[in-house]
């Protein structure tokens, strides 16, 4: 579901920018687009690196390795959470 949400968010943002003159679009739109792309890249990293290690560790019942993978995932998820709020703030401030 997250992959579908990412595709919808990025495509709708690109569509919003494409129907306006990109030079006339609000600075907040540009910031939101950049932050959204960064958030998508962070999620892709989570999915393809530490989450895969977590799955392998759980399958092998290697709980210390699973804990290490979770320790890598948690700060990245928090980073995405903060970036999401910054994107909202950027749109609200730079109208």
N, CA, C and O atoms as a CHARMM CRD file, in Angstrom:
* protein
*
  380
    1    1 UNK  N      0.81900  -1.19400   0.00000 PROA 1      0.00000
    2    1 UNK  CA     0.00000   0.00000   0.00000 PROA 1      0.00000
    3    1 UNK  C      0.86400   1.25800   0.00000 PROA 1      0.00000
    4    1 UNK  O      0.49000   2.27700  -0.58100 PROA 1      0.00000
    5    2 UNK  N      2.01300   1.17900   0.65200 PROA 2      0.00000
    6    2 UNK  CA     2.88600   2.36200   0.68400 PROA 2      0.00000
    7    2 UNK  C      3.40300   2.67900  -0.71400 PROA 2      0.00000
    8    2 UNK  O      3.51100   3.84700  -1.08700 PROA 2      0.00000
    9    3 UNK  N      3.72200   1.64400  -1.48600 PROA 3      0.00000
   10    3 UNK  CA     4.20300   1.88900  -2.85000 PROA 3      0.00000
   11    3 UNK  C      3.12100   2.56700  -3.69200 PROA 3      0.00000
   12    3 UNK  O      3.42400   3.45200  -4.49300 PROA 3      0.00000
   13    4 UNK  N      1.87700   2.16100  -3.51600 PROA 4      0.00000
   14    4 UNK  CA     0.76100   2.78700  -4.24500 PROA 4      0.00000
   15    4 UNK  C      0.61500   4.24600  -3.80900 PROA 4      0.00000
   16    4 UNK  O      0.42900   5.13100  -4.64400 PROA 4      0.00000
   17    5 UNK  N      0.69800   4.49200  -2.50500 PROA 5      0.00000
   18    5 UNK  CA     0.59700   5.85900  -1.99000 PROA 5      0.00000
   19    5 UNK  C      1.72700   6.73700  -2.53500 PROA 5      0.00000
   20    5 UNK  O      1.49700   7.88500  -2.91500 PROA 5      0.00000
   21    6 UNK  N      2.93500   6.19700  -2.57100 PROA 6      0.00000
   22    6 UNK  CA     4.06500   6.96500  -3.11100 PROA 6      0.00000
   23    6 UNK  C      3.82500   7.30400  -4.57700 PROA 6      0.00000
   24    6 UNK  O      4.04500   8.44000  -4.99700 PROA 6      0.00000
   25    7 UNK  N      3.37600   6.32800  -5.35400 PROA 7      0.00000
   26    7 UNK  CA     3.11400   6.57300  -6.77400 PROA 7      0.00000
   27    7 UNK  C      2.03700   7.63800  -6.95700 PROA 7      0.00000
   28    7 UNK  O      2.17400   8.51900  -7.80500 PROA 7      0.00000
   29    8 UNK  N      0.97900   7.56200  -6.17400 PROA 8      0.00000
   30    8 UNK  CA    -0.09700   8.55200  -6.28100 PROA 8      0.00000
   31    8 UNK  C      0.36600   9.94500  -5.85100 PROA 8      0.00000
   32    8 UNK  O      0.04900  10.93800  -6.50600 PROA 8      0.00000
   33    9 UNK  N      1.10500  10.01400  -4.76600 PROA 9      0.00000
   34    9 UNK  CA     1.57100  11.31300  -4.28100 PROA 9      0.00000
   35    9 UNK  C      2.55200  11.96500  -5.25500 PROA 9      0.00000
   36    9 UNK  O      2.43100  13.15100  -5.55900 PROA 9      0.00000
   37   10 UNK  N      3.51800  11.19400  -5.74100 PROA 10     0.00000
   38   10 UNK  CA     4.48800  11.76800  -6.66900 PROA 10     0.00000
   39   10 UNK  C      3.84500  12.14500  -7.99900 PROA 10     0.00000
   40   10 UNK  O      4.16200  13.18900  -8.56800 PROA 10     0.00000
   41   11 UNK  N      2.94600  11.30300  -8.49400 PROA 11     0.00000
   42   11 UNK  CA     2.31600  11.61700  -9.78100 PROA 11     0.00000
   43   11 UNK  C      1.35700  12.79800  -9.66000 PROA 11     0.00000
   44   11 UNK  O      1.28200  13.62300 -10.57000 PROA 11     0.00000
   45   12 UNK  N      0.62000  12.89100  -8.54900 PROA 12     0.00000
   46   12 UNK  CA    -0.28600  14.03500  -8.39200 PROA 12     0.00000
   47   12 UNK  C      0.50000  15.32900  -8.18500 PROA 12     0.00000
   48   12 UNK  O      0.08400  16.38500  -8.66100 PROA 12     0.00000
   49   13 UNK  N      1.62100  15.25800  -7.48800 PROA 13     0.00000
   50   13 UNK  CA     2.46300  16.44800  -7.32400 PROA 13     0.00000
   51   13 UNK  C      3.06600  16.88900  -8.64100 PROA 13     0.00000
   52   13 UNK  O      3.11100  18.08200  -8.93800 PROA 13     0.00000
   53   14 UNK  N      3.52600  15.94200  -9.42500 PROA 14     0.00000
   54   14 UNK  CA     4.06500  16.26400 -10.74500 PROA 14     0.00000
   55   14 UNK  C      2.97500  16.85500 -11.63300 PROA 14     0.00000
   56   14 UNK  O      3.22700  17.79800 -12.38300 PROA 14     0.00000
   57   15 UNK  N      1.77200  16.30600 -11.55200 PROA 15     0.00000
   58   15 UNK  CA     0.66400  16.83500 -12.33900 PROA 15     0.00000
   59   15 UNK  C      0.34700  18.27200 -11.92100 PROA 15     0.00000
   60   15 UNK  O      0.12300  19.12600 -12.77900 PROA 15     0.00000
   61   16 UNK  N      0.32600  18.55200 -10.59800 PROA 16     0.00000
   62   16 UNK  CA     0.05100  19.90900 -10.12700 PROA 16     0.00000
   63   16 UNK  C      1.08300  20.88900 -10.67000 PROA 16     0.00000
   64   16 UNK  O      0.73600  21.98700 -11.10400 PROA 16     0.00000
   65   17 UNK  N      2.34300  20.49300 -10.64600 PROA 17     0.00000
   66   17 UNK  CA     3.38700  21.38100 -11.16700 PROA 17     0.00000
   67   17 UNK  C      3.31400  21.51800 -12.68300 PROA 17     0.00000
   68   17 UNK  O      3.67600  22.56100 -13.22800 PROA 17     0.00000
   69   18 UNK  N      2.85300  20.48200 -13.36400 PROA 18     0.00000
   70   18 UNK  CA     2.82200  20.52600 -14.82400 PROA 18     0.00000
   71   18 UNK  C      1.69000  21.39000 -15.37100 PROA 18     0.00000
   72   18 UNK  O      1.79900  21.90200 -16.48500 PROA 18     0.00000
   73   19 UNK  N      0.60400  21.56600 -14.61200 PROA 19     0.00000
   74   19 UNK  CA    -0.51000  22.36300 -15.12600 PROA 19     0.00000
   75   19 UNK  C     -0.33700  23.85000 -14.83700 PROA 19     0.00000
   76   19 UNK  O     -1.14100  24.66900 -15.28000 PROA 19     0.00000
   77   20 UNK  N      0.70900  24.19800 -14.09400 PROA 20     0.00000
   78   20 UNK  CA     1.01400  25.60700 -13.84700 PROA 20     0.00000
   79   20 UNK  C      2.38000  25.91000 -14.43500 PROA 20     0.00000
   80   20 UNK  O      3.16300  25.01000 -14.73700 PROA 20     0.00000
   81   21 UNK  N      2.64200  27.18900 -14.58900 PROA 21     0.00000
   82   21 UNK  CA     3.97900  27.59100 -14.99300 PROA 21     0.00000
   83   21 UNK  C      4.89600  27.30900 -13.80600 PROA 21     0.00000
   84   21 UNK  O      4.67700  27.82700 -12.71000 PROA 21     0.00000
   85   22 UNK  N      5.89700  26.51000 -14.02000 PROA 22     0.00000
   86   22 UNK  CA     6.74100  26.06700 -12.90200 PROA 22     0.00000
   87   22 UNK  C      7.41300  27.24800 -12.20200 PROA 22     0.00000
   88   22 UNK  O      7.72800  27.17200 -11.01500 PROA 22     0.00000
   89   23 UNK  N      7.62800  28.32800 -12.93200 PROA 23     0.00000
   90   23 UNK  CA     8.24900  29.50800 -12.33300 PROA 23     0.00000
   91   23 UNK  C      7.25500  30.28900 -11.47600 PROA 23     0.00000
   92   23 UNK  O      7.65700  31.06400 -10.60900 PROA 23     0.00000
   93   24 UNK  N      5.96700  30.08900 -11.71500 PROA 24     0.00000
   94   24 UNK  CA     4.94700  30.79000 -10.94200 PROA 24     0.00000
   95   24 UNK  C      4.40700  29.96400  -9.78300 PROA 24     0.00000
   96   24 UNK  O      3.65500  30.47300  -8.95200 PROA 24     0.00000
   97   25 UNK  N      4.78100  28.71700  -9.72400 PROA 25     0.00000
   98   25 UNK  CA     4.31000  27.85200  -8.64000 PROA 25     0.00000
   99   25 UNK  C      4.89000  28.34500  -7.31500 PROA 25     0.00000
  100   25 UNK  O      6.01000  28.85200  -7.25700 PROA 25     0.00000
  101   26 UNK  N      4.11300  28.18600  -6.27400 PROA 26     0.00000
  102   26 UNK  CA     4.54900  28.63700  -4.95000 PROA 26     0.00000
  103   26 UNK  C      5.80900  27.89900  -4.51800 PROA 26     0.00000
  104   26 UNK  O      6.01700  26.73800  -4.87200 PROA 26     0.00000
  105   27 UNK  N      6.64900  28.59100  -3.74400 PROA 27     0.00000
  106   27 UNK  CA     7.87700  27.95900  -3.24600 PROA 27     0.00000
  107   27 UNK  C      7.54900  26.72300  -2.41000 PROA 27     0.00000
  108   27 UNK  O      8.31100  25.75600  -2.39700 PROA 27     0.00000
  109   28 UNK  N      6.43400  26.76000  -1.72600 PROA 28     0.00000
  110   28 UNK  CA     6.02500  25.62400  -0.90900 PROA 28     0.00000
  111   28 UNK  C      5.79000  24.37600  -1.74400 PROA 28     0.00000
  112   28 UNK  O      6.06700  23.26400  -1.29300 PROA 28     0.00000
  113   29 UNK  N      5.28200  24.55200  -2.96000 PROA 29     0.00000
  114   29 UNK  CA     5.06500  23.40100  -3.84600 PROA 29     0.00000
  115   29 UNK  C      6.40000  22.74800  -4.20000 PROA 29     0.00000
  116   29 UNK  O      6.53300  21.52500  -4.20200 PROA 29     0.00000
  117   30 UNK  N      7.38400  23.59700  -4.49700 PROA 30     0.00000
  118   30 UNK  CA     8.70600  23.06800  -4.83700 PROA 30     0.00000
  119   30 UNK  C      9.32400  22.35200  -3.63800 PROA 30     0.00000
  120   30 UNK  O      9.90400  21.27500  -3.77700 PROA 30     0.00000
  121   31 UNK  N      9.19400  22.96100  -2.46000 PROA 31     0.00000
  122   31 UNK  CA     9.73100  22.34100  -1.24800 PROA 31     0.00000
  123   31 UNK  C      9.02000  21.02500  -0.96300 PROA 31     0.00000
  124   31 UNK  O      9.65300  20.02900  -0.61200 PROA 31     0.00000
  125   32 UNK  N      7.69000  21.03100  -1.11800 PROA 32     0.00000
  126   32 UNK  CA     6.91600  19.81800  -0.88000 PROA 32     0.00000
  127   32 UNK  C      7.33900  18.71900  -1.85700 PROA 32     0.00000
  128   32 UNK  O      7.45700  17.55800  -1.46400 PROA 32     0.00000
  129   33 UNK  N      7.56300  19.06300  -3.09900 PROA 33     0.00000
  130   33 UNK  CA     7.98500  18.07600  -4.09600 PROA 33     0.00000
  131   33 UNK  C      9.34900  17.49000  -3.74800 PROA 33     0.00000
  132   33 UNK  O      9.54900  16.27700  -3.81200 PROA 33     0.00000
  133   34 UNK  N     10.28200  18.35900  -3.37900 PROA 34     0.00000
  134   34 UNK  CA    11.62800  17.88800  -3.03400 PROA 34     0.00000
  135   34 UNK  C     11.58800  17.01000  -1.78600 PROA 34     0.00000
  136   34 UNK  O     12.22600  15.95800  -1.74600 PROA 34     0.00000
  137   35 UNK  N     10.84700  17.43600  -0.77500 PROA 35     0.00000
  138   35 UNK  CA    10.76200  16.64500   0.45100 PROA 35     0.00000
  139   35 UNK  C     10.03900  15.32500   0.20200 PROA 35     0.00000
  140   35 UNK  O     10.41800  14.29700   0.76300 PROA 35     0.00000
  141   36 UNK  N      9.00800  15.34300  -0.62800 PROA 36     0.00000
  142   36 UNK  CA     8.29800  14.10900  -0.96100 PROA 36     0.00000
  143   36 UNK  C      9.19500  13.11500  -1.68600 PROA 36     0.00000
  144   36 UNK  O      9.14600  11.91300  -1.42600 PROA 36     0.00000
  145   37 UNK  N     10.01000  13.62700  -2.59500 PROA 37     0.00000
  146   37 UNK  CA    10.94500  12.75600  -3.30400 PROA 37     0.00000
  147   37 UNK  C     11.98500  12.18100  -2.32900 PROA 37     0.00000
  148   37 UNK  O     12.31700  10.99800  -2.39300 PROA 37     0.00000
  149   38 UNK  N     12.49300  13.03000  -1.43100 PROA 38     0.00000
  150   38 UNK  CA    13.44700  12.56100  -0.42800 PROA 38     0.00000
  151   38 UNK  C     12.81700  11.49600   0.47500 PROA 38     0.00000
  152   38 UNK  O     13.45000  10.48600   0.78300 PROA 38     0.00000
  153   39 UNK  N     11.58100  11.72100   0.89400 PROA 39     0.00000
  154   39 UNK  CA    10.88200  10.74800   1.73500 PROA 39     0.00000
  155   39 UNK  C     10.70100   9.41900   1.00200 PROA 39     0.00000
  156   39 UNK  O     10.82600   8.35100   1.60100 PROA 39     0.00000
  157   40 UNK  N     10.40900   9.49100  -0.29100 PROA 40     0.00000
  158   40 UNK  CA    10.25300   8.27400  -1.09000 PROA 40     0.00000
  159   40 UNK  C     11.56500   7.50100  -1.18500 PROA 40     0.00000
  160   40 UNK  O     11.58200   6.27300  -1.10800 PROA 40     0.00000
  161   41 UNK  N     12.65500   8.22900  -1.35200 PROA 41     0.00000
  162   41 UNK  CA    13.96000   7.57800  -1.42700 PROA 41     0.00000
  163   41 UNK  C     14.33000   6.93300  -0.08600 PROA 41     0.00000
  164   41 UNK  O     14.90000   5.84300  -0.05300 PROA 41     0.00000
  165   42 UNK  N     14.00500   7.60800   1.01000 PROA 42     0.00000
  166   42 UNK  CA    14.27400   7.03100   2.32900 PROA 42     0.00000
  167   42 UNK  C     13.45100   5.76000   2.51800 PROA 42     0.00000
  168   42 UNK  O     13.96100   4.75600   3.01700 PROA 42     0.00000
  169   43 UNK  N     12.17500   5.80100   2.12000 PROA 43     0.00000
  170   43 UNK  CA    11.35500   4.59200   2.24600 PROA 43     0.00000
  171   43 UNK  C     11.91700   3.45800   1.40200 PROA 43     0.00000
  172   43 UNK  O     11.97300   2.31300   1.85200 PROA 43     0.00000
  173   44 UNK  N     12.33500   3.77400   0.17200 PROA 44     0.00000
  174   44 UNK  CA    12.90400   2.72900  -0.68900 PROA 44     0.00000
  175   44 UNK  C     14.14600   2.12400  -0.03400 PROA 44     0.00000
  176   44 UNK  O     14.35500   0.91200  -0.09000 PROA 44     0.00000
  177   45 UNK  N     14.96200   2.96700   0.58300 PROA 45     0.00000
  178   45 UNK  CA    16.14100   2.44200   1.28400 PROA 45     0.00000
  179   45 UNK  C     15.71600   1.51900   2.42200 PROA 45     0.00000
  180   45 UNK  O     16.28100   0.43800   2.59600 PROA 45     0.00000
  181   46 UNK  N     14.71900   1.94900   3.19600 PROA 46     0.00000
  182   46 UNK  CA    14.23500   1.11200   4.30300 PROA 46     0.00000
  183   46 UNK  C     13.78200  -0.24300   3.75700 PROA 46     0.00000
  184   46 UNK  O     14.13900  -1.29200   4.29500 PROA 46     0.00000
  185   47 UNK  N     13.00000  -0.20600   2.69300 PROA 47     0.00000
  186   47 UNK  CA    12.40700  -1.42900   2.14200 PROA 47     0.00000
  187   47 UNK  C     13.46200  -2.40100   1.61300 PROA 47     0.00000
  188   47 UNK  O     13.39300  -3.60600   1.85500 PROA 47     0.00000
  189   48 UNK  N     14.44800  -1.84900   0.88000 PROA 48     0.00000
  190   48 UNK  CA    15.40400  -2.72700   0.20600 PROA 48     0.00000
  191   48 UNK  C     16.63300  -3.07500   1.04100 PROA 48     0.00000
  192   48 UNK  O     17.37800  -3.98100   0.66900 PROA 48     0.00000
  193   49 UNK  N     16.86600  -2.39000   2.14800 PROA 49     0.00000
  194   49 UNK  CA    18.05700  -2.70900   2.95200 PROA 49     0.00000
  195   49 UNK  C     17.67000  -3.23100   4.33800 PROA 49     0.00000
  196   49 UNK  O     17.60500  -4.44700   4.51300 PROA 49     0.00000
  197   50 UNK  N     17.41200  -2.37800   5.32600 PROA 50     0.00000
  198   50 UNK  CA    17.21400  -2.93100   6.67800 PROA 50     0.00000
  199   50 UNK  C     15.96800  -3.79800   6.82800 PROA 50     0.00000
  200   50 UNK  O     15.97100  -4.73500   7.62700 PROA 50     0.00000
  201   51 UNK  N     14.89800  -3.50800   6.07700 PROA 51     0.00000
  202   51 UNK  CA    13.70100  -4.34200   6.19200 PROA 51     0.00000
  203   51 UNK  C     13.95900  -5.74200   5.66500 PROA 51     0.00000
  204   51 UNK  O     13.46200  -6.71800   6.22800 PROA 51     0.00000
  205   52 UNK  N     14.72900  -5.85000   4.59400 PROA 52     0.00000
  206   52 UNK  CA    15.08600  -7.18800   4.06400 PROA 52     0.00000
  207   52 UNK  C     15.93200  -7.95000   5.07700 PROA 52     0.00000
  208   52 UNK  O     15.75100  -9.15100   5.27900 PROA 52     0.00000
  209   53 UNK  N     16.87100  -7.22700   5.71700 PROA 53     0.00000
  210   53 UNK  CA    17.68200  -7.87600   6.75100 PROA 53     0.00000
  211   53 UNK  C     16.81700  -8.30400   7.92800 PROA 53     0.00000
  212   53 UNK  O     17.05000  -9.36100   8.51500 PROA 53     0.00000
  213   54 UNK  N     15.83000  -7.50200   8.27500 PROA 54     0.00000
  214   54 UNK  CA    14.90900  -7.85300   9.35200 PROA 54     0.00000
  215   54 UNK  C     14.14700  -9.12600   9.00500 PROA 54     0.00000
  216   54 UNK  O     14.04400 -10.03300   9.83100 PROA 54     0.00000
  217   55 UNK  N     13.61400  -9.19900   7.79200 PROA 55     0.00000
  218   55 UNK  CA    12.88100 -10.39400   7.37600 PROA 55     0.00000
  219   55 UNK  C     13.76000 -11.63900   7.42900 PROA 55     0.00000
  220   55 UNK  O     13.33800 -12.69100   7.91000 PROA 55     0.00000
  221   56 UNK  N     14.98600 -11.50800   6.93000 PROA 56     0.00000
  222   56 UNK  CA    15.89000 -12.66700   6.93600 PROA 56     0.00000
  223   56 UNK  C     16.23500 -13.07600   8.36600 PROA 56     0.00000
  224   56 UNK  O     16.30500 -14.26600   8.67400 PROA 56     0.00000
  225   57 UNK  N     16.44900 -12.10500   9.22700 PROA 57     0.00000
  226   57 UNK  CA    16.79800 -12.41000  10.62100 PROA 57     0.00000
  227   57 UNK  C     15.63600 -13.07500  11.34700 PROA 57     0.00000
  228   57 UNK  O     15.84000 -14.02200  12.10500 PROA 57     0.00000
  229   58 UNK  N     14.42800 -12.59000  11.12200 PROA 58     0.00000
  230   58 UNK  CA    13.25600 -13.19200  11.76700 PROA 58     0.00000
  231   58 UNK  C     13.05500 -14.61400  11.24700 PROA 58     0.00000
  232   58 UNK  O     12.75500 -15.52200  12.02200 PROA 58     0.00000
  233   59 UNK  N     13.21900 -14.80700   9.95100 PROA 59     0.00000
  234   59 UNK  CA    13.07300 -16.15300   9.37100 PROA 59     0.00000
  235   59 UNK  C     14.09400 -17.11900   9.97000 PROA 59     0.00000
  236   59 UNK  O     13.79800 -18.29500  10.18200 PROA 59     0.00000
  237   60 UNK  N     15.30100 -16.61100  10.24100 PROA 60     0.00000
  238   60 UNK  CA    16.35400 -17.45100  10.80800 PROA 60     0.00000
  239   60 UNK  C     16.32400 -17.48400  12.33600 PROA 60     0.00000
  240   60 UNK  O     17.16700 -18.12200  12.96700 PROA 60     0.00000
  241   61 UNK  N     15.34800 -16.79000  12.92500 PROA 61     0.00000
  242   61 UNK  CA    15.24900 -16.67800  14.39700 PROA 61     0.00000
  243   61 UNK  C     16.51100 -16.08600  15.01300 PROA 61     0.00000
  244   61 UNK  O     16.89300 -16.43000  16.13100 PROA 61     0.00000
  245   62 UNK  N     17.14900 -15.19300  14.26900 PROA 62     0.00000
  246   62 UNK  CA    18.33300 -14.48700  14.76000 PROA 62     0.00000
  247   62 UNK  C     17.86800 -13.16500  15.35400 PROA 62     0.00000
  248   62 UNK  O     17.89900 -12.12800  14.69200 PROA 62     0.00000
  249   63 UNK  N     17.43700 -13.21500  16.61400 PROA 63     0.00000
  250   63 UNK  CA    16.80200 -12.05600  17.23400 PROA 63     0.00000
  251   63 UNK  C     17.74400 -10.88100  17.45000 PROA 63     0.00000
  252   63 UNK  O     17.30400  -9.73900  17.32400 PROA 63     0.00000
  253   64 UNK  N     19.01600 -11.09900  17.76900 PROA 64     0.00000
  254   64 UNK  CA    19.91000  -9.93000  17.87000 PROA 64     0.00000
  255   64 UNK  C     20.05100  -9.18500  16.53400 PROA 64     0.00000
  256   64 UNK  O     20.08200  -7.95500  16.50900 PROA 64     0.00000
  257   65 UNK  N     20.13600  -9.93200  15.42800 PROA 65     0.00000
  258   65 UNK  CA    20.22100  -9.29200  14.10900 PROA 65     0.00000
  259   65 UNK  C     18.91500  -8.58700  13.76700 PROA 65     0.00000
  260   65 UNK  O     18.92400  -7.52200  13.14800 PROA 65     0.00000
  261   66 UNK  N     17.78900  -9.18000  14.16900 PROA 66     0.00000
  262   66 UNK  CA    16.49500  -8.53400  13.93900 PROA 66     0.00000
  263   66 UNK  C     16.40600  -7.22900  14.71800 PROA 66     0.00000
  264   66 UNK  O     15.91200  -6.22400  14.20700 PROA 66     0.00000
  265   67 UNK  N     16.88500  -7.25000  15.96000 PROA 67     0.00000
  266   67 UNK  CA    16.89400  -6.03400  16.76800 PROA 67     0.00000
  267   67 UNK  C     17.77500  -4.96600  16.16100 PROA 67     0.00000
  268   67 UNK  O     17.43300  -3.78400  16.18400 PROA 67     0.00000
  269   68 UNK  N     18.91100  -5.37500  15.61700 PROA 68     0.00000
  270   68 UNK  CA    19.81000  -4.41500  14.95600 PROA 68     0.00000
  271   68 UNK  C     19.13400  -3.78700  13.74000 PROA 68     0.00000
  272   68 UNK  O     19.24900  -2.58100  13.52100 PROA 68     0.00000
  273   69 UNK  N     18.43300  -4.59400  12.95300 PROA 69     0.00000
  274   69 UNK  CA    17.72600  -4.07800  11.78000 PROA 69     0.00000
  275   69 UNK  C     16.63000  -3.10100  12.20400 PROA 69     0.00000
  276   69 UNK  O     16.45300  -2.05000  11.58800 PROA 69     0.00000
  277   70 UNK  N     15.90100  -3.45500  13.25600 PROA 70     0.00000
  278   70 UNK  CA    14.87600  -2.54100  13.75400 PROA 70     0.00000
  279   70 UNK  C     15.49700  -1.24700  14.25200 PROA 70     0.00000
  280   70 UNK  O     14.91400  -0.17400  14.09800 PROA 70     0.00000
  281   71 UNK  N     16.67900  -1.34600  14.84800 PROA 71     0.00000
  282   71 UNK  CA    17.38600  -0.15100  15.29200 PROA 71     0.00000
  283   71 UNK  C     17.79300   0.75200  14.14300 PROA 71     0.00000
  284   71 UNK  O     17.93400   1.96200  14.32200 PROA 71     0.00000
  285   72 UNK  N     17.98400   0.17300  12.95900 PROA 72     0.00000
  286   72 UNK  CA    18.29600   0.96400  11.76900 PROA 72     0.00000
  287   72 UNK  C     17.03300   1.55500  11.14800 PROA 72     0.00000
  288   72 UNK  O     17.06800   2.65400  10.59400 PROA 72     0.00000
  289   73 UNK  N     15.93700   0.84300  11.23600 PROA 73     0.00000
  290   73 UNK  CA    14.68700   1.29400  10.62500 PROA 73     0.00000
  291   73 UNK  C     14.07700   2.46000  11.40000 PROA 73     0.00000
  292   73 UNK  O     13.60400   3.42600  10.80000 PROA 73     0.00000
  293   74 UNK  N     14.08800   2.37300  12.70700 PROA 74     0.00000
  294   74 UNK  CA    13.39300   3.34900  13.54500 PROA 74     0.00000
  295   74 UNK  C     13.81000   4.80100  13.27700 PROA 74     0.00000
  296   74 UNK  O     12.92800   5.63600  13.07900 PROA 74     0.00000
  297   75 UNK  N     15.09900   5.14600  13.26100 PROA 75     0.00000
  298   75 UNK  CA    15.44000   6.55400  13.00500 PROA 75     0.00000
  299   75 UNK  C     15.06500   7.01600  11.60200 PROA 75     0.00000
  300   75 UNK  O     14.77200   8.19300  11.39600 PROA 75     0.00000
  301   76 UNK  N     15.07300   6.10400  10.64200 PROA 76     0.00000
  302   76 UNK  CA    14.67900   6.48300   9.28200 PROA 76     0.00000
  303   76 UNK  C     13.17900   6.78800   9.20400 PROA 76     0.00000
  304   76 UNK  O     12.75900   7.71000   8.50400 PROA 76     0.00000
  305   77 UNK  N     12.38300   6.00300   9.93100 PROA 77     0.00000
  306   77 UNK  CA    10.94400   6.25400   9.97700 PROA 77     0.00000
  307   77 UNK  C     10.68200   7.59200  10.67200 PROA 77     0.00000
  308   77 UNK  O      9.83400   8.36400  10.22500 PROA 77     0.00000
  309   78 UNK  N     11.39700   7.86700  11.75000 PROA 78     0.00000
  310   78 UNK  CA    11.24200   9.15800  12.43200 PROA 78     0.00000
  311   78 UNK  C     11.65700  10.31600  11.52900 PROA 78     0.00000
  312   78 UNK  O     11.02200  11.37000  11.53800 PROA 78     0.00000
  313   79 UNK  N     12.71000  10.12400  10.75500 PROA 79     0.00000
  314   79 UNK  CA    13.14400  11.14800   9.80300 PROA 79     0.00000
  315   79 UNK  C     12.04300  11.43100   8.78900 PROA 79     0.00000
  316   79 UNK  O     11.75500  12.59200   8.49600 PROA 79     0.00000
  317   80 UNK  N     11.42800  10.38600   8.25400 PROA 80     0.00000
  318   80 UNK  CA    10.34000  10.57800   7.30300 PROA 80     0.00000
  319   80 UNK  C      9.15100  11.27900   7.95200 PROA 80     0.00000
  320   80 UNK  O      8.49400  12.10100   7.31300 PROA 80     0.00000
  321   81 UNK  N      8.87300  10.96700   9.19600 PROA 81     0.00000
  322   81 UNK  CA     7.78200  11.62100   9.92400 PROA 81     0.00000
  323   81 UNK  C      8.03400  13.12200  10.02600 PROA 81     0.00000
  324   81 UNK  O      7.14100  13.92700   9.76300 PROA 81     0.00000
  325   82 UNK  N      9.24700  13.49100  10.40700 PROA 82     0.00000
  326   82 UNK  CA     9.59900  14.91000  10.53600 PROA 82     0.00000
  327   82 UNK  C      9.57600  15.58900   9.17000 PROA 82     0.00000
  328   82 UNK  O      9.08400  16.71100   9.04700 PROA 82     0.00000
  329   83 UNK  N     10.10000  14.92400   8.14900 PROA 83     0.00000
  330   83 UNK  CA    10.08100  15.51100   6.79600 PROA 83     0.00000
  331   83 UNK  C      8.65900  15.73700   6.30300 PROA 83     0.00000
  332   83 UNK  O      8.39600  16.72200   5.61300 PROA 83     0.00000
  333   84 UNK  N      7.74500  14.84600   6.64500 PROA 84     0.00000
  334   84 UNK  CA     6.34700  15.02800   6.26500 PROA 84     0.00000
  335   84 UNK  C      5.76200  16.28500   6.87800 PROA 84     0.00000
  336   84 UNK  O      5.06300  17.04500   6.20700 PROA 84     0.00000
  337   85 UNK  N      6.04800  16.50400   8.15100 PROA 85     0.00000
  338   85 UNK  CA     5.56100  17.73200   8.80100 PROA 85     0.00000
  339   85 UNK  C      6.23700  18.96800   8.23400 PROA 85     0.00000
  340   85 UNK  O      5.60900  20.02100   8.12800 PROA 85     0.00000
  341   86 UNK  N      7.51200  18.85600   7.86800 PROA 86     0.00000
  342   86 UNK  CA     8.19400  19.99300   7.24800 PROA 86     0.00000
  343   86 UNK  C      7.58900  20.32400   5.88500 PROA 86     0.00000
  344   86 UNK  O      7.50600  21.49500   5.51200 PROA 86     0.00000
  345   87 UNK  N      7.16900  19.30800   5.14600 PROA 87     0.00000
  346   87 UNK  CA     6.52400  19.54300   3.85300 PROA 87     0.00000
  347   87 UNK  C      5.20500  20.29000   4.04900 PROA 87     0.00000
  348   87 UNK  O      4.89900  21.22000   3.30300 PROA 87     0.00000
  349   88 UNK  N      4.43000  19.88500   5.04700 PROA 88     0.00000
  350   88 UNK  CA     3.18300  20.58600   5.33300 PROA 88     0.00000
  351   88 UNK  C      3.46300  22.02200   5.75400 PROA 88     0.00000
  352   88 UNK  O      2.78000  22.94800   5.31600 PROA 88     0.00000
  353   89 UNK  N      4.45800  22.20300   6.59400 PROA 89     0.00000
  354   89 UNK  CA     4.83000  23.54300   7.04400 PROA 89     0.00000
  355   89 UNK  C      5.29400  24.40900   5.87100 PROA 89     0.00000
  356   89 UNK  O      4.94800  25.58800   5.79900 PROA 89     0.00000
  357   90 UNK  N      6.06200  23.84000   4.96700 PROA 90     0.00000
  358   90 UNK  CA     6.55500  24.58800   3.81500 PROA 90     0.00000
  359   90 UNK  C      5.40100  25.10600   2.95800 PROA 90     0.00000
  360   90 UNK  O      5.42100  26.25100   2.50700 PROA 90     0.00000
  361   91 UNK  N      4.40900  24.26800   2.73900 PROA 91     0.00000
  362   91 UNK  CA     3.25700  24.68500   1.93400 PROA 91     0.00000
  363   91 UNK  C      2.46700  25.76300   2.65900 PROA 91     0.00000
  364   91 UNK  O      1.98600  26.70900   2.03600 PROA 91     0.00000
  365   92 UNK  N      2.33100  25.62500   3.97600 PROA 92     0.00000
  366   92 UNK  CA     1.57100  26.60900   4.74400 PROA 92     0.00000
  367   92 UNK  C      2.28700  27.95000   4.81200 PROA 92     0.00000
  368   92 UNK  O      1.64000  28.99700   4.79600 PROA 92     0.00000
  369   93 UNK  N      3.61300  27.93300   4.88700 PROA 93     0.00000
  370   93 UNK  CA     4.37500  29.17400   5.04000 PROA 93     0.00000
  371   93 UNK  C      4.61800  29.85200   3.69800 PROA 93     0.00000
  372   93 UNK  O      4.44600  31.06500   3.58100 PROA 93     0.00000
  373   94 UNK  N      5.01800  29.08200   2.67800 PROA 94     0.00000
  374   94 UNK  CA     5.35200  29.65200   1.37500 PROA 94     0.00000
  375   94 UNK  C      4.19700  29.50700   0.40300 PROA 94     0.00000
  376   94 UNK  O      4.23900  28.67700  -0.50500 PROA 94     0.00000
  377   95 UNK  N      3.18700  30.30100   0.59100 PROA 95     0.00000
  378   95 UNK  CA     2.02200  30.24500  -0.32800 PROA 95     0.00000
  379   95 UNK  C      2.24500  31.06600  -1.54100 PROA 95     0.00000
  380   95 UNK  O      1.37600  31.13200  -2.41100 PROA 95     0.00000
